[in-house]
Amino acid sequence: MIEATITQDEKEVLKYVRQFAQKEVKPLAREIDRTKSVPQKIIDRMNELGLFSSYIPREYGGAGLSFSFLVRVIEELSMACPSTALVLDGALTLFADPLIMFGSDDLKKRYLTKVAAGAVGGLALTEANAGSDAAAIKTSAVRKGNGYVINGSKMFISNGRIAKFFVVDTVTDPSKGHRGITTFVVDADSPGFRVSRDIEKLGIRGSSTVELEFQDVFVPDENVVGEVNRGFRVVMETLDSGRIGIAAQALGIAQAALDEAVDYVRQRKQFGQSIGDFQGIQFMLADMSTKLDAARLLTYKAAEMWDRHENAVKISSQAKLFASDAAMSITTDCLQLFGGYGYTTDLDAERHMRDAKITQIYEGTNQIQRVIIARDLLRQ
């Protein structure tokens, strides 16, 4: 397998992550999909293994490991169960990263230390009428005393039931369009904050996805992430990081599907021989493997650029676009190789295909990724 550029110490830790994913998470994946919940014992084990603290800077209780390492962890967990991977991914790329990039020292001390200790966070950006167009959000934050009062709702929020706090994007100056957006950290136990409903999904069914409501939720000034009316930059750079995380999820899902398909075609016999002996089957496997390796190279390069604090706008979109499209193609073809058995819930092929689909949609649809890539090219 293609290796990311990580340190020797990170490689040693990754061995334990792989063992955990395959021995403890993978056996529960089908049950997680059925019950629509990641068991707390699995989240606790991720904390015991230091996964929540891995990416958090040392000065805030973390291990200060690289983003490239986190990408590998997300990939390994996604091979076993992408719903489980999303718990960690949401806590680190969607909640912790905006605080690492833009948060005050006080905000980092109050919240990053909690994430390092195993608390789950989330990002509340999307609304019913503001998905791809993030600047169209309507949730408002109105100045009151030494803080702001938030009203509105958010849709399709990952980690909704299990997160202790959220990065929330609001409109503080409607007259300024995207230049009037401010980002806050909101505690899930704040008065007026509630989960209004759970959302049923096709795939990653174990991930808690909800609609949130804010009714006169007071947030103090010190919970502003970055600066007032400068939140759109926080949103955009958070999504750059998040898209690389989604690419890693796609890699893991696709790798799991391909591994299972290869094992199956080796032992499945038709017309007196293994179906893996037929050239048509071999060509399918060759194409799937090539797509996956190409997606992995692109994703790892994006992660390395993020580690070096280089401009990763275009490559994060390219990685997310290519890896998710590859995952959808690979999982669909893998199901085909299983024939009628692949269409049943007796095997994991159908679950891999269901799980892969969302990677083409969240953190910006792949149509939006193409817009971002093209704009960057034309801007150059």
C-alpha positions in Angstrom: 0.0 0.0 0.0 1.2 3.5 -0.7 2.5 5.2 2.5 1.9 8.7 3.7 4.8 10.8 4.8 4.6 10.3 8.5 7.3 9.9 11.2 8.5 6.5 12.4 6.8 7.1 15.8 3.5 7.8 14.0 3.9 4.6 12.0 4.3 2.7 15.2 1.1 4.2 16.6 -0.7 3.5 13.4 -0.1 -0.2 13.8 -2.1 -0.1 17.0 -4.8 1.9 15.3 -5.0 -0.8 12.5 -5.3 -3.6 15.1 -8.0 -1.7 16.9 -9.9 -1.0 13.7 -9.8 -4.6 12.5 -10.2 -6.5 15.7 -12.6 -4.2 17.7 -14.4 -2.0 15.3 -14.9 -4.1 12.1 -16.8 -6.9 13.9 -19.3 -4.3 15.1 -19.7 -2.5 11.8 -22.8 -4.3 10.6 -24.5 -3.9 14.0 -23.5 -0.2 14.1 -25.2 0.2 10.7 -28.3 -1.7 11.9 -28.7 0.1 15.3 -27.7 3.5 13.8 -25.3 4.2 16.7 -21.6 4.0 17.5 -21.3 2.3 20.9 -19.9 4.5 23.6 -17.3 1.8 24.4 -15.8 2.3 21.0 -15.6 6.0 21.4 -14.0 5.5 24.9 -11.5 3.1 23.3 -10.5 5.6 20.7 -9.9 8.0 23.6 -7.8 5.4 25.5 -5.7 4.9 22.4 -5.0 8.7 22.3 -6.8 9.3 19.0 -8.7 12.3 20.2 -5.6 13.9 21.5 -3.4 12.9 18.6 -3.9 16.0 16.4 -4.3 18.5 19.3 -1.2 20.7 19.9 0.9 19.7 23.0 0.2 22.9 24.8 -3.5 22.0 25.0 -3.1 18.5 26.2 -2.5 16.7 22.9 0.2 14.7 21.2 0.8 17.3 18.4 0.9 14.6 15.7 0.6 15.5 12.1 -2.4 16.0 9.9 -1.0 13.3 7.6 -1.2 10.9 10.6 -4.8 11.9 11.3 -5.7 11.2 7.6 -4.2 7.7 7.9 -6.1 7.1 11.1 -9.4 8.2 9.4 -8.6 5.9 6.5 -7.9 2.9 8.7 -11.0 3.4 10.8 -13.1 3.9 7.6 -11.9 0.5 6.3 -13.6 -1.0 9.4 -16.5 1.4 9.9 -16.8 4.9 8.4 -19.5 5.8 10.9 -16.9 5.3 13.7 -14.3 7.3 11.7 -16.7 10.2 11.3 -17.0 10.6 15.1 -13.2 11.3 15.3 -13.1 13.2 12.0 -15.9 15.5 13.0 -14.2 16.2 16.4 -10.8 17.0 14.9 -11.1 18.4 11.4 -14.5 20.1 11.8 -14.4 21.3 15.4 -10.8 21.3 16.6 -9.1 22.6 13.4 -11.0 25.9 13.2 -10.0 26.6 16.8 -6.4 25.6 16.1 -6.3 28.0 13.2 -8.4 30.9 14.4 -9.3 30.5 18.1 -7.9 32.7 20.9 -5.6 31.1 23.5 -8.5 31.2 26.0 -10.8 29.4 23.6 -8.2 26.7 22.9 -7.5 26.1 26.5 -11.2 25.8 27.3 -12.1 23.5 24.4 -9.1 21.8 22.8 -8.2 20.4 26.2 -11.6 18.8 26.4 -11.3 17.3 22.9 -7.9 15.9 23.9 -9.6 14.3 26.9 -12.1 12.6 24.6 -15.0 15.0 24.3 -16.7 15.0 20.8 -17.3 18.2 18.9 -19.0 19.1 15.7 -19.6 21.8 13.0 -23.0 23.4 12.5 -22.9 25.2 9.1 -25.5 23.8 6.7 -29.1 25.0 6.8 -32.2 23.8 5.0 -31.7 26.5 2.3 -27.9 26.9 2.6 -25.9 23.9 1.6 -23.4 24.4 -1.3 -24.0 28.2 -0.9 -22.5 28.6 2.6 -22.8 32.4 2.4 -26.6 32.1 2.3 -27.0 31.0 5.9 -29.8 32.8 7.9 -29.1 31.7 11.5 -28.6 35.1 13.2 -26.5 36.3 16.1 -27.6 39.6 17.6 -25.5 41.7 20.0 -26.7 41.6 23.6 -24.6 42.8 26.6 -21.3 41.0 26.6 -22.2 38.5 24.0 -24.7 37.5 21.3 -28.1 35.8 21.1 -28.4 33.1 18.4 -31.7 32.2 16.7 -32.2 29.8 13.8 -31.6 26.2 12.8 -29.0 23.9 11.2 -29.5 20.8 9.1 -27.5 17.6 8.5 -25.2 18.1 11.5 -22.8 15.2 12.1 -22.1 14.0 15.7 -25.4 15.8 16.6 -26.5 13.7 19.6 -23.0 13.0 20.9 -21.2 16.3 20.6 -20.6 18.4 23.7 -20.0 21.6 21.7 -20.2 22.9 18.1 -18.5 25.4 15.9 -21.6 27.4 14.7 -21.7 29.9 11.8 -24.1 32.8 12.1 -25.0 36.1 10.4 -24.1 39.1 12.6 -24.4 41.8 9.9 -27.0 40.9 7.2 -26.1 44.0 5.1 -22.6 42.7 4.4 -23.4 39.3 2.8 -20.6 36.8 3.4 -18.6 39.5 5.1 -21.2 39.6 7.9 -20.7 36.1 9.1 -19.3 35.3 12.6 -18.3 31.9 14.0 -18.9 30.9 17.6 -18.4 27.9 19.8 -21.7 26.9 21.4 -22.0 24.4 24.2 -24.6 21.7 23.6 -26.1 22.2 27.1 -26.7 26.0 26.5 -30.3 27.0 27.3 -32.4 27.3 24.1 -30.2 24.8 22.2 -31.7 21.5 21.2 -31.7 18.7 18.7 -35.1 19.0 17.0 -34.9 15.7 15.1 -32.8 12.8 14.0 -32.3 12.4 10.2 -32.6 8.9 8.7 -29.9 8.2 6.1 -28.9 5.8 3.3 -25.4 5.2 4.5 -23.0 5.9 7.5 -26.2 5.1 9.5 -24.2 4.8 12.7 -23.3 8.5 12.6 -25.7 10.7 14.5 -27.0 13.2 12.0 -29.5 15.8 13.2 -31.3 19.1 12.8 -30.4 21.7 15.5 -32.5 24.6 16.8 -31.3 27.7 18.4 -33.9 29.7 20.4 -32.4 32.7 22.1 -29.1 30.9 22.8 -26.7 33.3 24.5 -23.0 33.0 23.6 -20.4 35.2 25.3 -17.9 37.4 23.4 -15.0 35.1 24.3 -16.6 32.3 22.3 -16.1 34.1 19.0 -13.8 32.0 16.7 -11.5 34.5 15.0 -13.1 37.9 14.6 -16.6 39.3 14.4 -17.8 39.4 10.8 -14.7 37.5 9.7 -16.3 34.0 10.0 -16.5 33.2 6.4 -12.8 32.7 6.2 -13.1 30.3 9.2 -15.8 28.4 7.3 -13.8 28.1 4.1 -10.5 27.0 5.7 -12.3 24.5 7.9 -13.8 23.0 4.8 -10.4 22.7 3.2 -9.3 20.6 6.1 -12.6 18.7 6.2 -12.5 17.7 2.6 -9.1 16.0 3.0 -10.7 14.1 5.9 -13.6 13.0 3.6 -11.2 11.9 1.0 -9.5 9.7 3.6 -13.0 8.2 4.5 -13.5 7.4 0.8 -10.2 5.7 0.6 -11.0 3.5 3.6 -14.4 2.5 2.3 -13.1 1.7 -1.2 -10.1 -0.3 0.2 -12.4 -2.5 2.3 -14.7 -3.1 -0.6 -11.8 -4.0 -3.0 -10.1 -6.3 -0.4 -13.4 -8.2 0.0 -14.0 -8.5 -3.7 -10.5 -9.8 -4.4 -10.9 -12.5 -1.8 -14.3 -13.4 -3.2 -13.3 -13.7 -6.9 -10.3 -15.9 -5.9 -12.6 -18.6 -4.3 -15.8 -18.2 -6.3 -16.0 -20.8 -9.1 -18.1 -20.7 -12.3 -17.7 -22.8 -15.4 -15.1 -24.9 -13.6 -12.7 -22.2 -12.6 -12.2 -19.3 -10.3 -14.0 -16.2 -11.7 -10.7 -14.3 -11.0 -9.2 -16.3 -13.9 -11.5 -14.5 -16.4 -9.9 -11.5 -18.1 -13.0 -9.4 -17.9 -12.9 -9.7 -14.1 -9.2 -9.0 -14.0 -9.7 -5.8 -16.0 -12.3 -4.6 -13.5 -10.0 -5.3 -10.5 -7.1 -3.6 -12.3 -9.1 -0.4 -12.9 -10.4 -0.3 -9.3 -6.9 -0.7 -7.9 -5.5 2.0 -10.2 -8.3 4.5 -9.2 -7.7 3.8 -5.5 -3.9 4.2 -5.7 -4.3 7.5 -7.6 -6.8 8.8 -5.1 -4.5 7.8 -2.3 -1.6 9.7 -3.8 -3.7 12.8 -4.2 -5.1 12.6 -0.7 -1.7 12.1 1.0 -0.2 15.0 -1.0 -3.1 17.2 0.1 -2.5 16.2 3.7 1.2 16.9 3.4 0.5 20.4 2.0 -1.8 21.1 4.9 0.9 20.0 7.3 3.3 22.5 5.6 0.7 25.3 5.9 0.6 25.7 2.1 -2.4 26.8 0.1 -4.5 23.6 -0.1 -7.7 25.0 -1.6 -7.4 23.4 -5.0 -5.8 20.1 -3.9 -8.2 19.5 -1.0 -11.1 19.8 -3.5 -9.3 17.6 -6.0 -8.6 14.9 -3.4 -12.2 14.9 -2.1 -13.6 14.9 -5.7 -11.4 12.2 -7.0 -11.4 9.9 -4.0 -15.1 10.1 -3.5 -15.9 9.5 -7.2 -13.4 6.6 -7.1 -15.0 5.1 -4.0 -18.5 5.2 -5.5 -17.2 3.6 -8.7 -15.2 0.9 -6.9 -17.9 0.0 -4.4 -20.5 -0.3 -7.2 -18.2 -2.6 -9.2 -17.3 -4.6 -6.2 -21.0 -5.3 -5.5 -21.3 -6.4 -9.1 -18.5 -8.9 -8.6 -20.4 -10.5 -5.8 -23.4 -11.0 -8.1 -26.7 -11.7 -6.4 -25.0 -12.2 -3.0 -23.7 -8.6 -3.2 -27.2 -7.3 -3.3 -28.1 -9.0 0.0 -27.4 -7.8 3.5 -25.6 -11.1 4.2 -22.4 -9.5 2.9 -20.9 -6.0 3.4 -20.8 -5.1 -0.3 -24.1 -3.2 -0.2 -23.1 -1.3 2.9 -19.9 -0.2 1.4 -21.7 1.2 -1.6 -24.3 3.0 0.7 -21.5 4.4 2.8 -19.5 5.6 -0.2 -22.3 7.8 -1.6 -22.2 10.5 1.0 -18.5 11.2 0.4 -19.6 12.7 -3.0 -22.1 15.0 -1.2 -21.0 16.3 2.2 -18.2 18.9 2.8 -19.4 20.4 -0.5 -20.9 18.3 -3.4 -18.5 17.2 -6.1 -20.1 19.6 -8.5 -19.0 22.4 -6.1 -15.5 20.9 -5.9 -15.3 21.3 -9.7 -16.3 24.9 -9.4 -13.6 25.5 -6.8 -10.9 23.8 -8.8 -11.8 25.6 -12.0 -11.9 29.0 -10.3 -8.5 28.4 -8.8 -7.1 27.5 -12.2 -8.6 30.6 -13.8 -7.5 32.9 -11.0 -3.9 31.7 -11.5 
